[in-house]
Amino acid sequence: MAEHVWGRGECRGRRRPAPTSSRALEDAVVMPLIDSTQVRPRRRWYALAGVLPVLGIIVGVIAFVFGLWASVGVRPDVAVESRGGAESSASIVSSSTYWMVYVPRGTAPVPPCTASPATSVEVTPLRGDLFSYRSGGTRWEAQYRLVVTSPGYYTINCGGTPFVVADATRTANAAAFGTLGALGGLLGLPCVGLVAGFVAWLVVFLRRRGSRKRLELAVAHQPYGWPSTRW
């Protein structure tokens, strides 16, 4: 049997085993399995990350429909309403670019409307029924635009057909801003929901990973049970 003598730089037989560093011991430790129910926050918070984009799409569609609904049917500021049979005088108190002549929907053919004095106002036919509103049981559609050079009293004649002269500035603004709001809601809110969902998922993922690492280290350094780095 070989004799082992340590000291004075002298060694007989087998060599002294090389000391193991604490770093090597830590690397040799196998991290234990952690019960996922102990990790915080719980996995159900991932559902929030999935719900937010869907919620953004739903709210965006609702905002789009509401914006379109709000942009139509806005009543203009009526200056005069004629039930037909005679010409009427309208007091145009501003040089708005949205003075309109409305006739009942379904009137065919569209009556020729004139305004006087012709030197201060121009009657221009319109295309489409963008400017329309309902009053009582009648749906009025704008068929002519009045281009006024100066405010004053003007005589409107539509050949005996009922008509309305009104300033449709509010209608135009409602159509413009309502459409923009509807498109903004349809496109913007789903994007906001998507970004919020990604941020929520990332926060939950990072916090769960940190929680799992803390639990693994706590179990691995216990004096009993799992292998420990305490030697």
SVG drawing of the C-alpha trace seen along z (x, -y; Angstrom):
<svg xmlns="http://www.w3.org/2000/svg" viewBox="-99 -93 109 95">
<polyline fill="none" stroke="black" stroke-width="0.4" points="0.0,0.0 1.4,-3.3 2.5,-5.8 1.2,-9.3 3.2,-12.1 2.1,-15.7 4.2,-18.7 7.6,-20.2 6.7,-20.1 7.1,-16.4 4.5,-13.9 4.7,-10.1 2.1,-7.9 -1.0,-9.5 -1.2,-13.3 -3.3,-15.5 -6.6,-16.1 -6.9,-19.5 -9.1,-21.9 -12.5,-22.5 -13.4,-26.1 -16.7,-27.4 -17.5,-28.5 -17.1,-24.9 -19.3,-23.6 -22.0,-26.1 -21.8,-25.1 -22.2,-21.4 -25.4,-22.1 -28.5,-21.1 -31.3,-23.5 -34.4,-21.8 -37.8,-21.7 -40.1,-24.4 -43.8,-24.1 -45.2,-26.5 -48.1,-27.4 -45.5,-29.0 -44.2,-31.4 -45.7,-34.9 -47.5,-36.4 -49.6,-33.5 -50.1,-32.3 -53.6,-33.6 -52.2,-37.1 -51.1,-36.0 -54.8,-36.0 -54.9,-39.8 -52.2,-40.1 -54.5,-38.2 -57.6,-40.0 -56.3,-43.6 -55.8,-43.3 -59.3,-41.8 -60.7,-44.5 -59.0,-47.1 -60.5,-45.7 -64.0,-45.6 -63.8,-49.1 -62.3,-50.3 -65.3,-48.9 -67.7,-50.5 -66.0,-53.8 -66.1,-53.5 -69.8,-52.8 -70.5,-55.6 -68.4,-58.1 -70.2,-57.4 -73.6,-57.6 -72.6,-61.0 -71.5,-62.3 -74.8,-61.9 -78.2,-63.4 -76.9,-66.6 -79.5,-69.4 -78.3,-72.5 -79.2,-76.0 -82.5,-76.7 -83.0,-80.2 -86.3,-79.7 -88.7,-76.8 -91.2,-77.0 -94.0,-74.5 -94.3,-75.2 -96.5,-77.3 -94.6,-80.5 -91.1,-82.0 -89.6,-82.8 -87.1,-85.3 -84.2,-84.1 -82.0,-86.2 -78.4,-85.1 -76.5,-86.8 -73.0,-85.4 -70.9,-84.5 -70.7,-80.8 -69.6,-78.4 -72.3,-75.9 -75.6,-77.7 -77.8,-74.9 -81.2,-74.6 -82.9,-71.4 -85.9,-69.7 -87.8,-66.7 -86.2,-63.3 -87.7,-61.6 -88.6,-64.8 -88.3,-64.1 -87.3,-65.8 -85.2,-68.0 -86.8,-71.5 -84.8,-74.4 -84.1,-76.8 -83.1,-80.4 -82.0,-83.2 -82.1,-87.0 -80.5,-89.4 -78.4,-87.2 -75.5,-89.6 -74.8,-88.7 -75.5,-84.9 -74.8,-82.0 -76.9,-78.8 -74.8,-75.6 -76.3,-72.1 -74.9,-69.4 -74.1,-65.8 -75.0,-63.1 -76.9,-63.3 -74.1,-64.1 -76.0,-66.9 -79.4,-65.6 -81.4,-65.6 -84.9,-64.6 -87.4,-67.1 -90.8,-65.7 -91.8,-63.1 -89.8,-64.6 -86.3,-63.8 -84.6,-66.8 -81.7,-66.6 -79.5,-69.4 -79.7,-69.8 -78.2,-73.3 -75.4,-75.3 -75.7,-79.1 -72.4,-80.9 -73.0,-84.3 -70.7,-87.2 -72.3,-89.4 -74.8,-88.8 -78.4,-90.1 -81.9,-89.1 -82.3,-86.9 -85.4,-85.6 -85.4,-81.9 -87.8,-80.2 -88.0,-76.5 -91.0,-76.5 -93.6,-75.7 -91.7,-72.8 -91.2,-72.8 -87.7,-73.8 -85.5,-74.8 -82.6,-77.2 -80.1,-76.5 -76.5,-76.9 -74.9,-73.4 -71.6,-74.4 -72.4,-72.2 -73.3,-69.3 -70.0,-69.6 -68.0,-69.8 -69.8,-66.8 -69.2,-64.8 -65.5,-65.6 -64.7,-65.2 -67.0,-62.2 -65.4,-60.4 -61.9,-61.2 -62.8,-60.1 -64.4,-56.9 -61.3,-56.0 -59.0,-57.0 -60.9,-54.7 -61.0,-51.8 -57.2,-52.0 -55.8,-53.5 -57.6,-51.6 -56.7,-48.1 -53.0,-49.2 -53.2,-50.6 -54.7,-47.3 -51.9,-45.3 -49.2,-47.4 -50.8,-47.2 -51.1,-43.4 -47.5,-43.0 -46.3,-45.2 -48.5,-43.2 -47.2,-39.9 -43.6,-41.1 -44.0,-42.3 -45.6,-39.1 -42.9,-37.0 -40.0,-39.0 -41.6,-38.9 -42.3,-35.2 -38.8,-34.5 -37.3,-36.5 -39.6,-34.8 -38.7,-31.4 -35.0,-32.1 -35.4,-33.4 -37.3,-30.2 -34.7,-28.0 -31.9,-29.7 -33.8,-29.5 -34.4,-25.8 -30.9,-25.0 -29.3,-26.7 -31.3,-24.8 -29.2,-22.8 -31.4,-19.7 -33.3,-18.2 -31.9,-19.4 -28.1,-19.6 -26.7,-22.8 -23.7,-24.9 -23.0,-24.9 -20.0,-22.6"/>
</svg>
